[in-house]
Amino acid sequence: MKILTDEKLFELLDADFAWRRKELSFIVSSLYLAPPKNIDTYLRVGVTMLYAHWQGYISNSGNWYINYLKQKKLNYEDMTDNFITLALKQRLKSCGNTSKTIIHYEVVNILRNESLNAVDLPHKNGIETTSNLNYDILEDVLFTLGLNNSRYELKKHMINFTLLESRNKIVHGERYCIGKEEFFILHQDVLEMLEYFRDQIIDAVRNKSYLRNNRH
């Protein structure tokens, strides 16, 4: 799939967020109606689903944004340094694994002689959230996309412990459960962060903040 227009990207971002919000809202509604003896089960399922949507949306949205930028065929000279770094990431990894000058030369050649060529962005797996999207990994994702991390930083403990650590305990077979009210707060926080992430990408597209001479 090639994302060629702003409208297509925004449509994908909105649709993916909408179905996730709907599914999570169903889980919250079910919790209100669940008999007391089943509350812990619903909470364990709820935490697992919250994490799944957290990781899924960040990964999908980030890679769609990179896909959109790739189709614009912008050159190295025009794009911000974070996207140039992303484009050269695999080559830079190769440089670290070899002492061969010719491999190092490839990177220098791109920067010196191919600055007017289109940036080859890895849109299929440019964003790698791994199986544990903690705050440090999220911070790197945000840097890669040129997005501000300050709002997420305030939720660092929630991301690393209330969400991720709880989810890991559950999926690794522990009989673990957070409280009902804590889950409701977690649910609201995750949805707000995902919505904010979507809005950041939309704003970046509208403001063309991926262009080196257009950063605010």
N, C-alpha and C positions, 0 to 999 in steps of 0.2 A: 504494500500500500504506500502510495506517495501522497503526502499531505501538501497540496499545492497552494492553498489559500488560507488566509486568516480565518475565514468563516468555517472551513472544514476543521481546522484545529480546535476552534472554540466549540464546535458541535461535538467533537469527540470528548473534549474535556468535560463538558456539561453532561453529556449522556452517561459517561462512566461514573461521574460523581453522583448523578441522580439515582441510578440503580443501587449503588452501594448505600446511599443514605436511606433508601426505601427498605432495603433488607435489614439494616441495623435498627431502623425504627420499628420494624416488625418484632425484632428480638426484645427491644425495650417494652413494647406493648405486651408481649408474651410474659415478661417478668411481672408486670403488674397483675396479670390474671393467673399466674402460676400458683398452685397450692403450696403451702409452706414446705412440705416434704420434698418438693422438686426444685426449690429455689436455687440450691447450690449447683445442680446440674445445668440449669438455665444460665447461671452466672459463668460457669466454666465454658460453656459453649459460646456465650457472649464475648468473653475475653479473647477466645481463639479467633472468632470472626472479626472482632475489632482489629486485631493485629493483621489478619489476612487482608482486610480492606486498606489498612494503613500502608502496608508494603506494596500491595497491588496497585493502588492509585498513584503513589509516588513514582513507582517504576514505569507504569504506562504513560503517565503524563509527561514525565521527563524525557522519555524516548520519543514520544510524539512531537515534543517541542524540537528536539534535535533533528528528527525526520523533516519537520517543516523547514528548519534552517538549511538543511542539506539541499532541499529542492530549490532554494534561492540562489545556489551556486555563487555564494559570496567568496571573495578572495581573502587570502591571508592578511593582506594589508588593511582590509576594511574591518575585520572582525576583532572582537575583544580578545585579550590574551587567554582567558579561560577556555574559549572554544578552540583557539590554536593549540593550546596544551592538550585538549581532548583529542584533537585530530592527530597529534604527534605522539600520543601516549604509548601506543604499541612500539613505535620506533625507539622511543626513549627507553622502554623496557629492554629492548634488544641491545641498546647501547650499554646498559648496566650488566648484561650477561656475556659481553664479549670485549676483548681488547683489540679487535680488528678495526683499524682506522676507517676502512671503507664503510662500515656500518655507521660509525659516528658521522662520517662525511654526508651520508644521506640526509641527516637532520640539518646540518649546516647548509647543504645545497638548497633545501626547501626554503629555509629562512632567507638565504641570500639571493637565490636566482628564481624562485617560484612564487614570490610574494603576490603576483598578479593572477596566479592560478586559483581555481576553486578549491576551497577547503574541503577535504574529504572526511566528513564527520561520520563516526560509526553509529548510525542511528538505530541499529537493531539491538545493540547491547551497550550503548554509550553510558547508560545509567545502570550500574550494578548494585542493587540493594542487598545482595547476599540473602541468607535466610534469617539474618538477625539485624533488622534495620534499627540500630541504636542511634543515639544522638551524634556520635562521631561520624558514622557513615552518612547520616542525613546531612551533617555539616559539609561533608565533601561533595555530596550531590548538589547542594545549594551553591557551593563555590563553582562547581563544574558548569552549572546553568547560569551563573552570574546573578543569583538571587540572594537577597539579604537574609541573614540567619537570626537576627536579634530577637524576633518574636518567638521562635522555636527554642532559643536558648533559655527562655523563662520556663519552658516546659521540660527541661532536660531530665529532671528527676522522674517526672511522670512517664516520659518516653522510655527511659532505661529500666525503671523498676516497676511502676504500676502496670505498664503495658507489656514491655518485652520480657522482664523477668517472670511476671505472672504467667504469661503465655508459655514460656519455656518450661516452667514447672508443670503446667497442665499437660502439654504435649509430650513431656518425658515421663508421664505416668504418675506424677505425684497427686495425692488427694488434697489439692490446694484450691482455695477459693477466696476471692476478695469480697468485701461487703457489698450489699445491694446499693447503698447510697454512693459508695466509692465507685461502683461500676457506672452509675448514672453520670457522675462527674467525668469519668474517663471517656464515656461515650460522647459527651458534649465536647470535651477537649479534642478528641480525635477528629470529629466532624469539623470543628472550627479550623483545625490545622490543615486538613485536606482542602477545605474551601479556600483558605488563605493561599495555599500552594497553587491552586487553580488560578486564583485572581492574580498572583504574582506573575505567572506565565502570561496571562492575558495582557497585563500591564506592560510586560517586557516586549511583547509583540507590538502593541499599540504605540509604545514609545520608542521602538526600535533600539532598545538598550543593548542589543547584541552587537551594534556597530561601535567601533572603537571611538569614533568622533561624536557619538551621540549618547554617551553614558551620562546619567544624571547624578 
